[in-house]
Amino acid sequence: MPWLLDDPERRILHLIRDPRDVIISGMHYHCTAKEHWLHVPQKKFGGLTYQSKLNGLPDDRSRYFFEMRHSRAIVSMLRWNYRRPNAFECRYEDLISDTDMCLFTRILVHLGFSEQELPVCRSAFWRQFIFGGMPEAKRNKKTAHIRSGAPQQWPSAFDRGMGEKFVRQFGDVLVRLGYEKDDSWLDKLPERQPEALQTPAPPSMDRNAEITAEGST
């Protein structure tokens, strides 16, 4: 919506995350999420839906590769104009550790909330914050889509092959976004992550789509 983004009177919060963690978080989310597009049968998946195809893969490593090939979020981060004067650029890693809400308050001021509104906004933020009031809400099953909010999950999931595939597909995205200085992070990766090879597929949420796909083959 360029007409909205380019309007100097509009105030924007643009939040990005380490693209490697985007792959991990996205894969686990897409395995169980109920978003409509995940449950539409597609010819390129042999009549299966995105979720059925993903859950049908043998282990997490295979599912990470699949998520990499189809990630739209990372492409969007690369295409974004980071010089917009009306946008507050923020990293997930900084916001998730903002327990004193200093960063969040700066965001609120940028977005135009008044001094009187700030306490109400901060209270709402803390109630929904994963490390604030979120644990209680999670126990009440209000946030079942959240698996982990921790930053830097990728070192325990990526192996050398995954890292090299990531660089081939997304180039210097980590350098351009300021998450790495070069590709030397690849040298620290193990040849294999045993956990990623042993994880079974989660329970499918896509039974209707699976039945449709089976009936069409």
C-alpha positions in Angstrom: 0.0 0.0 0.0 2.4 2.7 -1.2 -0.3 5.4 -0.9 -0.3 4.7 2.9 3.4 4.0 3.5 4.5 7.1 1.5 2.2 9.5 3.4 4.4 11.6 5.7 1.5 12.0 8.1 1.3 8.3 8.7 3.3 6.7 11.5 4.6 3.2 10.9 6.2 0.5 13.1 8.3 -1.9 11.0 9.4 -5.0 12.9 11.9 -7.5 11.6 13.4 -10.7 13.0 16.6 -12.7 12.3 15.7 -14.4 9.1 17.1 -17.7 10.4 14.6 -17.6 13.3 11.9 -16.6 10.9 12.4 -20.0 9.1 12.2 -21.9 12.4 9.3 -20.0 13.9 7.4 -20.1 10.5 7.8 -23.8 10.0 6.4 -24.7 13.5 3.6 -22.2 13.1 2.6 -23.4 9.7 2.4 -27.0 10.9 -0.7 -26.3 13.0 -2.0 -22.8 12.1 -5.6 -22.4 10.8 -4.9 -19.6 8.3 -7.0 -20.2 5.2 -4.1 -20.2 2.7 -2.5 -23.1 4.5 -5.5 -25.3 3.8 -6.0 -24.7 0.1 -5.0 -27.7 -2.1 -2.3 -26.7 -4.6 -1.2 -28.4 -7.9 2.5 -27.8 -7.1 2.1 -30.0 -4.0 0.4 -32.8 -5.9 -3.0 -31.7 -4.7 -2.0 -31.4 -1.1 -2.2 -28.2 1.0 0.9 -26.3 2.2 0.2 -27.7 5.7 -0.3 -31.3 4.6 2.8 -31.2 2.5 4.8 -29.7 5.3 3.5 -32.2 7.9 4.1 -35.1 5.5 7.9 -34.5 5.5 9.9 -37.0 7.6 11.6 -34.6 10.1 12.2 -31.0 11.2 15.2 -30.7 9.0 13.2 -31.5 5.9 10.5 -29.1 7.0 13.0 -26.3 7.5 14.2 -26.8 3.9 10.6 -26.7 2.7 9.9 -23.5 4.6 13.1 -21.9 3.2 12.0 -22.6 -0.4 8.6 -20.9 0.2 9.4 -18.1 2.7 7.7 -14.8 1.7 8.6 -13.0 4.9 12.4 -12.8 4.2 11.7 -11.6 0.6 9.5 -8.8 2.1 12.3 -7.8 4.5 14.7 -7.5 1.6 12.3 -5.4 -0.4 11.4 -3.0 2.4 12.6 0.7 2.2 14.5 1.2 5.4 14.9 4.9 4.8 11.3 5.9 5.4 11.3 8.9 7.7 7.9 8.1 9.0 8.8 4.5 10.0 10.2 3.3 13.4 12.6 0.4 12.5 12.7 -2.2 15.2 14.1 -5.7 15.7 12.2 -8.5 17.4 15.3 -9.4 19.4 15.3 -5.9 21.0 11.6 -5.8 21.6 11.4 -9.3 23.2 14.0 -8.2 25.8 12.4 -4.9 26.5 11.3 -5.8 30.0 11.4 -2.2 31.2 9.4 -1.1 28.2 11.7 1.8 27.3 11.9 0.7 23.6 8.1 0.2 23.5 7.5 3.6 25.0 9.6 5.2 22.2 7.5 3.3 19.7 4.3 4.6 21.3 5.6 8.2 21.1 6.5 7.7 17.5 3.1 6.4 16.7 1.5 9.5 18.3 0.0 8.3 21.6 -0.4 11.0 24.1 1.4 11.2 27.5 -2.0 10.3 29.1 -2.4 7.2 26.9 1.1 5.8 27.5 0.3 4.0 30.8 -2.7 2.2 29.3 -0.6 1.1 26.3 2.2 -0.1 28.5 -0.2 -2.1 30.6 -1.7 -3.7 27.5 1.7 -4.5 26.2 2.8 -6.2 29.4 -0.3 -8.3 29.6 0.4 -9.7 26.1 4.2 -9.8 26.5 5.6 -13.4 26.4 7.7 -12.7 29.4 5.2 -10.5 31.1 1.6 -11.6 31.6 1.7 -14.1 28.8 2.5 -17.3 30.8 -0.9 -17.1 32.5 -2.7 -16.4 29.2 -0.9 -19.3 27.6 -2.1 -21.7 30.3 -5.6 -20.5 29.5 -4.9 -21.6 25.9 -5.4 -18.1 24.5 -2.1 -18.2 22.7 -1.8 -21.8 21.6 0.1 -20.7 18.4 3.1 -19.6 20.5 5.8 -22.3 20.7 8.7 -20.2 21.9 9.4 -16.5 21.9 13.1 -16.8 22.5 15.5 -15.1 20.1 18.4 -16.9 18.5 16.8 -20.3 18.1 18.7 -21.0 14.9 22.0 -22.2 16.4 20.3 -25.3 17.9 18.4 -26.0 14.6 20.7 -25.1 11.7 23.4 -27.5 10.5 26.1 -26.8 7.9 23.9 -27.9 5.0 21.0 -25.8 6.1 23.2 -22.8 6.5 24.7 -23.1 3.1 21.3 -23.6 1.5 20.1 -20.4 3.4 23.0 -18.4 2.0 22.5 -19.7 -1.6 18.8 -18.8 -1.5 18.9 -15.4 0.4 22.4 -14.2 -0.4 23.7 -11.5 2.0 20.4 -10.8 3.7 21.9 -11.3 7.2 24.7 -8.7 6.4 22.2 -6.3 4.8 19.9 -6.4 7.9 22.8 -6.2 10.3 22.6 -9.6 11.8 26.0 -10.8 10.6 29.2 -9.1 9.3 29.9 -11.9 6.8 29.3 -15.6 6.2 31.7 -16.8 8.9 28.7 -17.9 11.1 28.6 -20.9 8.8 31.9 -22.2 10.2 30.3 -22.5 13.6 27.6 -24.8 12.5 27.8 -28.6 13.1 27.6 -31.1 10.3 24.2 -32.3 11.7 21.7 -31.4 14.4 20.5 -34.8 15.7 17.3 -33.4 17.2 16.2 -32.1 13.8 16.5 -35.5 12.3 14.5 -37.3 14.9 11.5 -35.1 15.4 8.2 -36.7 14.1 5.6 -34.6 12.3 3.1 -32.9 14.5 -0.6 -33.9 14.5 -2.2 -32.6 11.3 -4.8 -29.9 11.5 -5.7 -30.4 7.9 -7.8 -33.6 7.7 -10.4 -32.3 5.2 -7.7 -31.1 2.8 -5.9 -34.5 3.1 -9.0 -36.4 2.3 -9.7 -34.1 -0.7 -6.1 -34.6 -2.0 -6.3 -38.4 -1.6 -9.6 -38.5 -3.5 -8.1 -36.6 -6.4 -5.1 -38.8 -6.9 
